[in-house]
Amino acid sequence: MDDRLDPRHWQIVVDGVMGGRSSAQLRRVGDALRFEGVVRLDHGGGFAAARGPAPPLVDGVRGLSMRCRGGDHACRRDADEG
């Protein structure tokens, strides 16, 4: 199995370091990874992220999909090699 598709090789980062209470998880679904969670804006929080093996965007990747549900708050997707 490609290490980039193994959730054990990824790190979930949430706002707990700032006192927040957001949560997230990453799991493999077929030939993809699914990152999902709840971002809470109370208690000084407001983010959830996944960091994985570089490079994150490689040959054979067909796309990146993101769906956000919630109030009037912005969702942001960043993908980089850093």
Secondary structure, 3 states (H helix, E strand, C coil): CCHHHCHHHCEEEEHHHHCCCCEEEEEEECCEEEEEEECCCHHHCCCEEEECCCCCCCCCCCCCCCCCCCCCCCCCCCCCCC
